Amino acid sequence: MNNRAAALYTALALVYAFLYLPIVLLVIYSFNASRLVTVWGGFSTKWYGELMHDHQVLDAAWLSIKIALMNATLATLLGTLAAVVLVRFQRFPGRALFTGMVSAPLVMPEIITGLALLLLFVGMEHLIGWPDGRSMTTIVIAHVTFSLSFVTVVVRSRLSQMDRSLEEAAMDLGARPLTVFLRITLPIIAPSLVAGWLLAFTLSVDDVVISAFVSGPGSTPLPIVIFSKVRLGVSPEINALATIVVALVGVAIAIAGRVMMRNERASGG
């Protein structure tokens, strides 16, 4: 091994250590018997048991999952419609404004988006009486507002690369536009829809700033609960929760990788 290869492997090892060593330490200290995360008190799984009895965390986790599911579904639907409009309709009145509105959440600071949505909800409540305070509904609306932009980018990229001759051939054979979209276009862009849905789901579960503006009593998602607990000091219970999340993500990635490898072998064989 020459010096150049050794330097590359060393740099690669440092990068991986920088990215994953904190996660490894977090997992290790989730089994710490001591309440002090900086002091190792022996191996113990008691914090996982306490986590299972922490109703605040469990309720917040279930609320975050429900919000993420609704957000991902709505954002995928609206983002796909926006992508179809931007790709298939090259000229229409207000296209530049529509493009800017769809792309704005990508570059807008989250604190500005959260404050704007809070003012919007307060103004609507005063004018029409809805929404009645901050609740899961306002969080879902807020998350969809910025998530659909990411979905639009993903789906738009796939649509712009799609061979339209397939759709034209189907219409020449007498298929209606809706049938062409459902049977030709939709299966082709399905991977981008799945990617957009997963991205919107992840963004919703991970969001803290915007959720802090639009959430209220009784509708506190998991990231806000974790943030409030961490402000008082990191506890092994939070480490246990993070370890469970890491494990779930790892299993999902492993399953997705297995499915992709199987599909590649099937297509290659």
C-alpha positions as CSV (number, residue, x, y, z in Angstrom):
1,M,0.0,0.0,0.0
2,N,1.5,3.3,-1.1
3,N,1.4,6.6,0.8
4,R,-1.5,7.9,-1.2
5,A,-3.7,4.9,-0.6
6,A,-2.8,5.0,3.2
7,A,-3.8,8.7,3.4
8,L,-7.1,8.0,1.7
9,Y,-8.0,5.1,4.0
10,T,-7.0,7.2,7.0
11,A,-9.2,10.1,5.9
12,L,-12.0,7.6,5.2
13,A,-11.6,6.1,8.7
14,L,-11.6,9.6,10.3
15,V,-14.8,10.6,8.5
16,Y,-16.6,7.4,9.5
17,A,-15.4,7.8,13.1
18,F,-16.7,11.4,13.1
19,L,-20.1,10.3,11.8
20,Y,-20.7,7.1,13.7
21,L,-18.6,7.1,16.9
22,P,-21.0,9.4,18.7
23,I,-23.8,7.0,17.8
24,V,-21.8,4.0,19.0
25,L,-21.1,5.8,22.4
26,L,-24.8,6.7,22.7
27,V,-25.8,3.0,22.2
28,I,-23.2,1.9,24.8
29,Y,-24.3,4.4,27.4
30,S,-27.9,3.5,26.9
31,F,-27.0,0.3,28.9
32,N,-25.3,2.3,31.6
33,A,-26.6,1.4,35.1
34,S,-25.6,4.9,36.4
35,R,-27.9,7.9,35.9
36,L,-24.9,10.0,35.1
37,V,-24.1,9.5,31.4
38,T,-20.5,10.4,31.9
39,V,-19.9,7.8,34.5
40,W,-20.0,4.1,33.6
41,G,-21.8,2.2,36.4
42,G,-22.0,-1.2,34.9
43,F,-24.2,-3.0,32.3
44,S,-28.0,-2.6,32.8
45,T,-31.2,-2.5,30.7
46,K,-33.3,-0.8,33.4
47,W,-33.5,2.4,31.3
48,Y,-35.4,0.6,28.6
49,G,-37.9,-0.6,31.1
50,E,-38.3,2.9,32.5
51,L,-38.7,4.2,29.0
52,M,-41.6,1.7,28.4
53,H,-43.4,3.2,31.4
54,D,-42.8,6.9,30.5
55,H,-46.2,7.8,29.2
56,Q,-45.1,11.3,28.1
57,V,-42.5,9.9,25.7
58,L,-44.7,7.1,24.5
59,D,-47.7,9.4,23.8
60,A,-45.3,11.9,22.1
61,A,-43.8,9.1,19.9
62,W,-47.3,7.9,18.9
63,L,-48.3,11.5,18.1
64,S,-45.2,12.0,16.0
65,I,-45.9,8.8,14.0
66,K,-49.4,9.8,13.3
67,I,-48.3,13.3,12.2
68,A,-45.6,11.9,10.0
69,L,-47.9,9.4,8.3
70,M,-50.5,12.1,7.5
71,N,-47.8,14.6,6.5
72,A,-46.0,12.1,4.2
73,T,-49.2,11.0,2.5
74,L,-50.5,14.5,1.9
75,A,-47.1,15.9,0.9
76,T,-46.6,13.1,-1.6
77,L,-50.0,13.7,-3.1
78,L,-49.7,17.5,-3.4
79,G,-46.0,17.4,-4.3
80,T,-46.8,14.9,-7.1
81,L,-49.5,17.1,-8.5
82,A,-47.2,20.1,-8.4
83,A,-44.4,18.2,-10.2
84,V,-46.8,17.1,-12.9
85,V,-48.0,20.7,-13.4
86,L,-44.4,22.0,-13.6
87,V,-43.2,19.3,-16.0
88,R,-46.2,18.8,-18.3
89,F,-47.5,22.3,-18.5
90,Q,-44.6,24.4,-19.7
91,R,-46.5,27.7,-20.1
92,F,-49.4,28.9,-18.0
93,P,-50.3,32.2,-16.3
94,G,-48.5,32.5,-13.0
95,R,-46.0,29.7,-13.6
96,A,-43.0,31.7,-12.3
97,L,-45.0,32.6,-9.1
98,F,-46.1,29.0,-8.7
99,T,-42.6,27.7,-9.1
100,G,-41.3,30.2,-6.6
101,M,-44.0,29.3,-4.0
102,V,-43.2,25.6,-4.4
103,S,-39.4,26.2,-4.0
104,A,-39.5,28.8,-1.3
105,P,-39.7,26.4,1.7
106,L,-36.5,24.8,0.5
107,V,-34.5,27.9,1.2
108,M,-36.6,29.6,3.8
109,P,-35.2,29.5,7.3
110,E,-37.4,27.3,9.5
111,I,-37.8,29.9,12.1
112,I,-39.3,32.3,9.6
113,T,-41.6,29.5,8.3
114,G,-42.7,28.6,11.8
115,L,-43.4,32.2,12.8
116,A,-45.3,32.9,9.6
117,L,-47.5,29.8,10.1
118,L,-48.1,30.7,13.7
119,L,-49.3,34.2,12.7
120,L,-51.5,32.7,10.0
121,F,-53.1,30.3,12.4
122,V,-53.7,33.0,15.0
123,G,-55.2,35.3,12.4
124,M,-57.5,32.5,11.0
125,E,-58.6,31.7,14.5
126,H,-59.7,35.3,15.1
127,L,-61.4,35.6,11.7
128,I,-63.2,32.3,11.3
129,G,-62.7,30.5,14.6
130,W,-60.5,27.8,13.1
131,P,-58.1,26.3,14.0
132,D,-59.2,26.2,17.7
133,G,-55.7,26.6,19.3
134,R,-52.6,24.7,18.4
135,S,-53.1,21.0,17.8
136,M,-52.1,18.1,15.7
137,T,-54.0,19.6,12.8
138,T,-51.8,22.7,12.8
139,I,-48.7,20.6,13.0
140,V,-49.7,18.5,10.0
141,I,-50.6,21.6,8.0
142,A,-47.2,23.2,8.9
143,H,-45.3,20.0,8.0
144,V,-47.1,19.5,4.7
145,T,-46.2,23.2,3.8
146,F,-42.5,22.5,3.7
147,S,-42.4,18.8,3.0
148,L,-44.3,19.0,-0.3
149,S,-41.4,21.1,-1.7
150,F,-39.0,18.2,-1.2
151,V,-41.4,15.7,-2.7
152,T,-41.9,18.0,-5.7
153,V,-38.1,18.2,-6.4
154,V,-37.8,14.4,-6.2
155,V,-40.8,13.6,-8.4
156,R,-40.1,16.4,-10.8
157,S,-36.6,15.1,-11.5
158,R,-38.0,11.7,-12.4
159,L,-40.8,13.0,-14.5
160,S,-38.4,15.2,-16.5
161,Q,-36.3,12.2,-17.4
162,M,-39.2,10.0,-18.3
163,D,-39.7,8.9,-22.0
164,R,-43.0,10.4,-23.0
165,S,-43.2,8.2,-26.1
166,L,-44.7,5.5,-23.8
167,E,-47.6,7.7,-22.9
168,E,-48.1,8.9,-26.5
169,A,-48.1,5.3,-27.7
170,A,-50.8,4.4,-25.1
171,M,-52.9,7.3,-26.1
172,D,-52.5,6.4,-29.8
173,L,-54.0,3.0,-28.9
174,G,-57.1,4.7,-27.4
175,A,-56.2,5.0,-23.7
176,R,-57.6,7.9,-21.9
177,P,-55.2,10.4,-20.1
178,L,-56.2,9.2,-16.6
179,T,-55.7,5.6,-17.7
180,V,-52.3,6.5,-19.1
181,F,-51.3,8.2,-15.9
182,L,-52.4,5.4,-13.7
183,R,-51.1,2.5,-15.8
184,I,-48.0,4.0,-17.5
185,T,-46.8,7.1,-15.7
186,L,-47.5,6.1,-12.1
187,P,-45.6,2.8,-12.1
188,I,-42.6,4.4,-13.8
189,I,-42.4,7.2,-11.2
190,A,-43.3,4.9,-8.3
191,P,-39.7,4.8,-6.9
192,S,-39.6,8.6,-6.7
193,L,-43.0,8.6,-5.0
194,V,-41.7,6.2,-2.4
195,A,-38.5,8.2,-2.0
196,G,-40.5,11.4,-1.6
197,W,-42.8,9.8,0.9
198,L,-40.0,8.5,3.0
199,L,-38.2,11.9,2.9
200,A,-41.4,13.7,4.0
201,F,-41.9,11.2,6.8
202,T,-38.3,11.7,8.0
203,L,-38.5,15.4,7.8
204,S,-41.7,15.4,9.9
205,V,-40.3,13.1,12.6
206,D,-37.1,15.2,12.8
207,D,-38.6,18.7,12.8
208,V,-38.2,20.8,16.0
209,V,-38.2,24.4,15.0
210,I,-41.5,24.6,13.1
211,S,-43.2,22.2,15.5
212,A,-42.3,24.4,18.4
213,F,-44.2,27.3,16.9
214,V,-47.4,25.4,15.8
215,S,-47.8,22.9,18.6
216,G,-49.7,23.4,21.8
217,P,-50.6,21.7,25.1
218,G,-51.6,18.1,24.6
219,S,-50.1,18.0,21.1
220,T,-46.4,17.9,21.8
221,P,-44.4,15.7,19.3
222,L,-41.5,13.6,20.3
223,P,-38.7,15.9,19.1
224,I,-40.0,18.7,21.3
225,V,-40.3,16.3,24.3
226,I,-36.7,15.1,23.8
227,F,-35.4,18.7,23.4
228,S,-37.1,19.7,26.6
229,K,-35.6,16.7,28.5
230,V,-32.1,17.3,27.1
231,R,-32.2,20.9,28.3
232,L,-32.3,19.6,31.8
233,G,-29.5,17.1,31.2
234,V,-29.1,14.0,29.1
235,S,-30.4,10.9,30.8
236,P,-29.8,7.2,29.9
237,E,-33.5,7.0,29.2
238,I,-33.1,9.4,26.3
239,N,-30.1,7.3,25.2
240,A,-32.3,4.2,25.3
241,L,-34.9,6.0,23.1
242,A,-32.3,7.1,20.6
243,T,-30.9,3.5,20.5
244,I,-34.3,2.2,19.6
245,V,-34.7,4.7,16.9
246,V,-31.2,3.9,15.5
247,A,-32.1,0.2,15.6
248,L,-35.4,0.7,13.7
249,V,-33.6,2.8,11.1
250,G,-30.9,0.2,10.7
251,V,-33.4,-2.6,10.2
252,A,-35.3,-0.5,7.6
253,I,-32.1,0.2,5.7
254,A,-31.1,-3.4,5.8
255,I,-34.5,-4.5,4.5
256,A,-34.4,-1.8,1.8
257,G,-30.9,-2.9,0.7
258,R,-32.0,-6.6,0.6
259,V,-35.0,-5.7,-1.6
260,M,-32.8,-3.6,-3.9
261,M,-30.2,-6.4,-4.3
262,R,-33.0,-8.9,-5.0
263,N,-34.5,-6.7,-7.6
264,E,-31.1,-6.1,-9.3
265,R,-30.4,-9.8,-9.4
266,A,-33.9,-10.5,-10.8
267,S,-33.5,-7.9,-13.5
268,G,-29.9,-9.0,-14.3
269,G,-30.9,-12.6,-14.5
